[in-house]
């Protein structure tokens, strides 16, 4: 109820406030414009820094760096390189074997580590009619490619569970713990677990970098590791509106990973120690968006000491598609709506904050503020930026005759025009980051892509803001959202 109530309060404030206290509304809009100005250029600056870090990380020999750093630090409390094992859980439901193959192939192409260090878990949903046939096809194809490749079958209709990635992954991880780690007497402290989507394509150096960071970090059992998430698998095939949202998302994610305060969360595809996952009881199975939630589970269970560290090696995933243009837009809307259901983490975090007095209140408030800020800005920013500056003058003509009322629309236009510089940075970084196969375009195609940005206000409204507000409103009125798998082609 909290997110929806706050979002609608923020959205409607300029509407009724223009009659009651237009001056307060005007300063409220000016304050948000200055905040948006700051965030836009902050994101642009950190996107440039992130791009440089990606280029550097891609050229790094992580095993060589491991040897050098371990030698120079006397190697105290470091794990041995070959001692580290990586469990990779690939949850899937109705994805085809070929779609999952793309993800598994990216694991097969990993360099810098022995493939025997990888344990691939094909987490199938028993409700999918072809799950056993699909499993056998993939097992046969990759039976000699990794240390282990296994399949798990998440049962249907377990009481108290919600269909989705969280419940499937929790089942798969518990099977791995019981059937492999415990039975074969593995040291749980040397094992990582990576959660990914069925379409995730890892950078070839990702797991060597993860081995490096996990082996050297003295706080390895209190860490998540996060790569930048890009939609480059199929970005050229999706509608312009989806493509614009994807490009904005790329830049925002890079910038968030460089947030000086470190107040970012793991998202979509991420890694953590298996020990931490086991300590916190695995993913909760009664929630839909699992990524931020598993962080919060860990954060509260470990007295607020858990953090997320970036690994600047991109993971590419699919943007939502469809058989038709309209279906593709609908699938993007539903995906965003499902992500926005993560607003349920707000009451969860508030409740857990009171249950854990051992965590300093300042630490809890910072995390809670970040969650609320993200979800509230998500569903309200368009209305404030687009309508906030004009409503007081339109609805209250007397206010328009004041200096503040007259200058508010002009001030807004000036700020938003300057912010176009940040959009230009987004366009340039996007072209720089694309995989080689996606860069070979003619001048005309590139100009058309640049022209797409004229539709950014409409794209953000229908493909981001409205589905976010939709999810929060459903939460507010007590209407549950059912998990719908995003179609992958």
Helices and strands as residue ranges (DSSP letters): H 2-20, H 22-58, H 62-72, G 81-83, E 85-91, H 97-108, G 115-117, E 118-125, H 131-142, E 148-154, H 165-176, I 177-182, G 188-190, E 191-196, H 206-216, G 220-222, E 223-230, G 235-237, H 240-257, E 270-273, H 274-279, H 291-301, E 307-316, H 325-340, G 341-343, H 344-355, H 361-395, H 397-400, H 403-418, H 420-433, H 436-439, H 443-452, G 453-455, H 456-460, I 461-465, H 466-476
